[in-house]
Amino acid sequence: MNQASPQNLMRRLFLPFAAGYFLSYLYRTVNAVLGPVIAGELALPDNALGLLTSTYFFAFGAAQLPLGMLLDRFGPRRVEAVLLVAAAAGAALFASADGLGGLTLGRALIGLGVSACLMASFKAFTQWFPPERQASLTGWIMASGGMGALAASKPLELALGFTGWREIVLALAALTLAVAALIWRSVPDRPAEGGGSGFAEQLAGVREIFASRHFWRYAPMGFFFTGGFMAVQGLWASRWMNVTEGLAAGAVADRLTWMSLAMLGGFLFMGFFASTLVRRGLPLASLFRAAMLAAFAAFALICSFPQAGGGLLWPLLGACFSLSNIAYSLVAQAFPTRLSGRANTALNLLVFAGAFGLQWGIGGLVDALQAGGMPALSAYRAAFFGLLGLQALSLGSFLWLGRRR
């Protein structure tokens, strides 16, 4: 079969990258279930647990700008396969750690190691598939991430009934090595368009992106909405459900499963219908705006009425988050093709900076408020309302800049 035939490309290119992004999202959200177990075993307070979990986002975000240059120069196969080996090493270190330092270093290596999983996919799709297939391929690769989030909810909680968290993380390390080998051996190479660009020229492209008003229309949304959801989903949603709603671990895992299923449904919606909707006259920008307004309303209701409607509102928030990824396409469309990879990694930098800062910040604020005498329920509500206020500011800026344009 011809290497470039559609069937062969799906088998040799899409499926390995989908497996990588599945692992990336599984690692991203695994501490929502494992975090309380680890904290109980090692006596970690909320601020330490927030720092530990958010270190993934810090390392992931810090890698984004260099990653865009590496993908342009060396191609997605080499970059992702090598970085996944680092992720496997981080998982092995995490599983063997007996204190916060080792856990944090392992989590940081994991974040660095999976930092290319989505961006390498986008780069490979640009190289091998025609433009009219990009929207559906983005939806399908995001769906593989949604399946990773799903695996990190109820299935992971069930696995804890049979084995310990260290054994689970070691198994993930072995699986990560297998996916790295699959990408290295299976994914075809194609010379990268930016391979001949010098470092100064690539940096000039980065500066052009950060000087763009269009980029800064979407950047705060990425920081506070997409990054905020990742911060909450990856750790604080489970704590919120336990503290404010009194849900036991099994019920929390069930709720997280429904939220992940809603995310998966949103990604599949993008895969099946995004291109069709655009052809029929519905701009992607309008779909993004509607999803973000719905996400803000859902989170506001969760914060205001924590005992009411959580079974519906959390899945709604998950579905809206899945559509927030449309922002990557909307940002990249405003730049020449030669800058599209760096435009996406620039936005991803803001997203993961938000996830890191907000996830750690929520834990620090909750601990500080409780140290000042505030009950745990009130402390969590105050932290969540703080995030809601920041989202209101970014949403207002997004709508205002849209009107000006």
Secondary structure, DSSP 8 states (H G I E B T S, - for coil): --TTSHHHHIIIIIHHHHHHHHHHHHHHHTHHHHHHHHHHHHT--HHHHHHHHHHHHHHHHHTHHHHHHHHHHH-HHHHHHHHHHHHHHHHHHHHH--SHHHHHHHHHHHHHHTTTHHHHHHHHHHHHS-GGGHHHHHHHHHHHHHHHHHHTTHHHHHHTTTS-HHHHHHHHHHHHHHHHHHHHHHS-----TTTT--HHHHHHHHHHHHT-HHHHHHHHHIIIIIHHHHHIIIIIHHHHHHHHH---HHHHHHHHHHHHHHHHHHHHHHHHHHHHHHHTT--HHHHHHHHHHHHHHHHHHHHH-TTSSHHHHHHHHHHHHHHHTHHHHHHHTTS-HHHHHHHHHHHHHHHHHHHHHHHHHHHHHHHHHHHTT--HHHHHHHHHHHHHHHHHHHHHHHHHHHHH-
